[in-house]
Amino acid sequence: MSAPTGHASSRQAVLECAHLVRRFGERTAVDDVSMRIAPGETYGLLGPNGAGKTTTIRMVCGLLRPDAGSVYVAGRAMSTAAGPAKQLIGFVPQDVALYPDLSVRENLRFFGRLYRLPRRRLERRVDEVLHLVDLGSRAGDRVDSLSGGMRRRLNIGAGLVHSPTLLVLDEPTVGVDPQSRHAILESVHRFGEEGMAVLYTTHYMEEAERLCDRVGIIDRGRLVAEGTPRELVALVAERDRVRLTAVGNLTAYAKACRRMARIEGAARSGEHGDVVELVVKDARSLLPDLLDLAHEQGVGVRSVEIDEPDLESVFLHLTGTALRE
Ligand SMILES: Nc1ncnc2c1ncn2[C@@H]1O[C@H](COP(=O)(O)OP(=O)(O)OP(=O)(O)O)[C@@H](O)[C@H]1O
């Protein structure tokens, strides 16, 4: 690996994966992934769509058998059969899996019974979880009356009822409005503070940067770097992040930029594909050349921003591509 290893505590790890491999036919979806999560640590698996995040966490949760490698949860070996390791994990899938005609509280009770929680403890825990996901005021309402963001939060709550040691969340904020996104991030932050270990997958670098104690960057099935957000950003210290908003053939332009000296990564990105994101040394002196090249290629530059590097720049630097192309 080309990056700092971070500092998972030397206490017994909550999660320890070693050399995980999973193939689908000719494609290797996960290629030799190892990671370790300490108690109370929030670990972000950051990578673009198709990088192998979901496949990795399905193996972590015992939902998919690895072709090679091992998973231990609090020292217990994970397998796809029922067993003690599975009980220690709360898995929150990308898709909402709730009963629409039951109330919020009834849904949580239902998931608690699956784990055979005794009645009194279950009621206490359901109240705690309602508080944790901030749905106390909606406890009696049917799920089909909730907003999309509230359903997502309840989905997270369902993974928490049995007080797991490790909570695994698969891209919990995809497709939710900014307010719900904020509420979800706040909840996850609280879990960490309460000592739960969290494995969080995302392709939003702002989330990983804001929420995670350590981040693993995954690209094409491989963990290409790992460390605290600060350690990772240090990998691109003394570089600048340049965002060029433009019109024209930006894929070809980014490719041409990559051939220029001092450019360490260039990719088309942005929600509308109208941005070329670059990691460069000394952006200011390079700017005239970047603009000349744009002119040569018939690319019309609308604006240029030069900024401090962030995790997106690290990804660009390590893989040559953007997190969201
Ligand atoms: N059941 C499957 N059969 C065949 N290929 C699969 C299967 N599941 C995943 N893949 C492939 O494995 C690769 C990794 O997919 P995975 O879903 O793990 O990525 P991801 O990082 O979670 O992306 P996304 O956010 O889009 O889910 C992709 O190329 C995907 O097409």
The ligand as a Gaussian input file, in Angstrom:
#p B3LYP/6-31G(d) Opt

LIG

0 1
 N      -23.496000     -10.351000      -8.123000
 C      -22.633000      -9.828000      -8.996000
 N      -22.399000     -10.413000     -10.187000
 C      -21.512000      -9.914000     -11.072000
 N      -20.781000      -8.795000     -10.847000
 C      -20.967000      -8.153000      -9.689000
 C      -21.895000      -8.637000      -8.697000
 N      -21.853000      -7.794000      -7.636000
 C      -20.945000      -6.839000      -7.939000
 N      -20.417000      -7.051000      -9.162000
 C      -19.379000      -6.228000      -9.831000
 O      -18.317000      -6.067000      -8.923000
 C      -17.806000      -4.729000      -8.990000
 C      -17.886000      -4.072000      -7.621000
 O      -19.265000      -3.838000      -7.303000
 P      -19.753000      -3.251000      -5.903000
 O      -21.256000      -3.220000      -5.937000
 O      -19.088000      -3.957000      -4.811000
 O      -19.186000      -1.778000      -5.989000
 P      -19.551000      -0.517000      -5.103000
 O      -18.263000       0.166000      -4.820000
 O      -20.380000      -0.913000      -3.951000
 O      -20.398000       0.369000      -6.085000
 P      -21.912000       0.873000      -5.955000
 O      -21.833000       2.076000      -5.116000
 O      -22.235000       1.186000      -7.397000
 O      -22.709000      -0.263000      -5.395000
 C      -18.617000      -4.022000     -10.054000
 O      -17.900000      -4.085000     -11.263000
 C      -19.885000      -4.834000     -10.140000
 O      -20.440000      -4.750000     -11.429000

